[in-house]
Amino acid sequence: MPSNSYKYKYDGCGPLSCLALLTFSVFVDASRSQTSLRRVLEVAPHTSDKKKNPTGLNKTTTAAAEAPYWNLIGANANTSLNFKVNIASRKSLTPEQQCNIISEFGRMPLMCMKGHDRFGRAELKKHIPQFMDFWRLQQQILPNHCCMGVNHMFALHFLVSTLQPSVIIESGVAAGHQTFMLRNTARHGTRIFSIDPGDPAMSYPKFAGGIGHWKDDSGFTTYLTGASFQDFAAINWGALIPDPGVRANTLVVLDDHQSCIERVKVLRAWGFKWAFYEDNYPFMVATSADPYTCANLGNTIVRDFPIAKFAFGDAYSMNAVCGGPLPEKTSNFIIKDRFGTSCTVATRQDQLLNVQYLREQMEVYFEFPVLYTPCKSPRPPLLDASTTDLVSLGLPTVETELWHYGHLFPSFVELTKPSVPVPS
Ligand SMILES: C[S@@+](CC[C@H](N)C(=O)[O-])C[C@H]1O[C@@H](n2cnc3c(N)ncnc32)[C@H](O)[C@@H]1O
């Protein structure tokens, strides 16, 4: 691959994006108070952003200046946080960080074991050749791939191929490379709703060597992006998908960095049954007390999270609830919502209630294994750990893979049948 496109390969946002936060440029803009969360453009190469940062927290690098940014205007009306988020400078998330994060996942999601074996290793492994066919296609059409890494792509590709949902909702679109995968994996004519505060074409304009966007012109995808954006929770799904039976057969792909509890409430309310929760940070990362998220908590928390080892998280993930019992010494922790712009301090009792809530709602909680990882993990990869020749398999090397084969054990959730009729 030419060196310039090689460089851009790492400038994507993605499922591990908010683990790539070490070089995220963050600054607090106390003069603004907005409740919207906006995606701003993928910038063509430009000068450093340093001078725009009044706090000195900005660690923008030259590579960072060429990367896409998310601009998140804080959700809290009293405190606004204007993140200028530099997504995924290659240097920002090291292989060591990825392995440290993977090592936080225990053998199983101990608090939510129902359905933890929903998909067997044999059927997952059997799917690898089909995924490789798709991967080759994606490489041809979107060579500067963004934003999901190979491991998460495999999980979602398997899920869509296996469930064959009637409708797909993707919350979190970015450049639309995931839309490309969904369109090429779902049954012909499957309706897709794509939701993002930014529009792929605006945020990721095409230029030589850039990530470039993909938008579906088949007529089967509805874009609730840019000016048409509404949050998943605010949309009248009864109008867009009037048949409750179809909603029960809809897959909701959540890559929008919101609290899993808030999202499950909405899924329940509309009778959605299936969800894929992508950035499934382990508890420690999900609840990180770092300098970059939770501006609304100000200095009421001690921001000493070891970001050099673990980067940090921006949403209360499914695994943060289901992964295991709270560490003994933890009396309080942070619950993050809305890309880490809306945070609350929670107690052990809150965690118990959240575990109980999810357990009651879920028929299945399944965490996808990793396709390949060079890291040690009690959860074996699907590709044999001795695999060294990834290239001959048609996969990128660890060095060239978008996230160094990082993995957050994204989860598939199947909710129980609604106990009360859902709106139509
Ligand atoms: C990690 S990217 C999504 C990448 C995409 N899933 C892919 O792999 O191609 C996260 C996206 O979530 C978007 N986002 C932020 N808040 C959102 C919200 N409330 N609803 C939906 N998307 C949101 C951001 O603008 C960003 O584009």
The ligand as an SDF file (V2000), in Angstrom:
LIG
                    3D

 27 29  0  0  0  0  0  0  0  0999 V2000
  -17.3150    5.2710   15.9870 C   0  0  0  0  0  0  0  0  0  0  0  0
  -18.2050    6.2670   14.9180 S   0  0  0  0  0  0  0  0  0  0  0  0
  -19.2480    5.1480   14.0320 C   0  0  0  0  0  0  0  0  0  0  0  0
  -18.4880    4.3140   13.0710 C   0  0  0  0  0  0  0  0  0  0  0  0
  -19.3260    3.3660   12.2620 C   0  0  0  0  0  0  0  0  0  0  0  0
  -20.0600    2.4800   13.1240 N   0  0  0  0  0  0  0  0  0  0  0  0
  -18.4390    2.5410   11.3570 C   0  0  0  0  0  0  0  0  0  0  0  0
  -17.8380    1.5770   11.8300 O   0  0  0  0  0  0  0  0  0  0  0  0
  -18.3200    2.8780   10.1690 O   0  0  0  0  0  0  0  0  0  0  0  0
  -19.2940    7.0180   16.0330 C   0  0  0  0  0  0  0  0  0  0  0  0
  -20.2350    7.9840   15.3950 C   0  0  0  0  0  0  0  0  0  0  0  0
  -21.2740    8.2470   16.3210 O   0  0  0  0  0  0  0  0  0  0  0  0
  -21.7670    9.5020   16.0040 C   0  0  0  0  0  0  0  0  0  0  0  0
  -22.6600    9.9500   17.0680 N   0  0  0  0  0  0  0  0  0  0  0  0
  -22.4470   10.7800   18.0950 C   0  0  0  0  0  0  0  0  0  0  0  0
  -23.5480   10.9130   18.8340 N   0  0  0  0  0  0  0  0  0  0  0  0
  -24.5000   10.1640   18.2650 C   0  0  0  0  0  0  0  0  0  0  0  0
  -25.8620    9.9180   18.5540 C   0  0  0  0  0  0  0  0  0  0  0  0
  -26.4670   10.4540   19.6060 N   0  0  0  0  0  0  0  0  0  0  0  0
  -26.5430    9.1070   17.7300 N   0  0  0  0  0  0  0  0  0  0  0  0
  -25.9350    8.5290   16.6670 C   0  0  0  0  0  0  0  0  0  0  0  0
  -24.6400    8.7400   16.3460 N   0  0  0  0  0  0  0  0  0  0  0  0
  -23.9320    9.5380   17.1460 C   0  0  0  0  0  0  0  0  0  0  0  0
  -20.5230   10.3270   15.7890 C   0  0  0  0  0  0  0  0  0  0  0  0
  -20.8200   11.4800   15.0340 O   0  0  0  0  0  0  0  0  0  0  0  0
  -19.6640    9.3290   15.0280 C   0  0  0  0  0  0  0  0  0  0  0  0
  -19.7640    9.5190   13.6350 O   0  0  0  0  0  0  0  0  0  0  0  0
  1  2  1  0
  2  3  1  0
  2 10  1  0
  3  4  1  0
  4  5  1  0
  5  6  1  0
  5  7  1  0
  7  8  2  0
  7  9  1  0
 10 11  1  0
 11 12  1  0
 11 26  1  0
 12 13  1  0
 13 14  1  0
 13 24  1  0
 14 15  1  0
 14 23  1  0
 15 16  2  0
 16 17  1  0
 17 18  1  0
 17 23  2  0
 18 19  1  0
 18 20  2  0
 20 21  1  0
 21 22  2  0
 22 23  1  0
 24 25  1  0
 24 26  1  0
 26 27  1  0
M  CHG  2   2   1   9  -1
M  END
$$$$
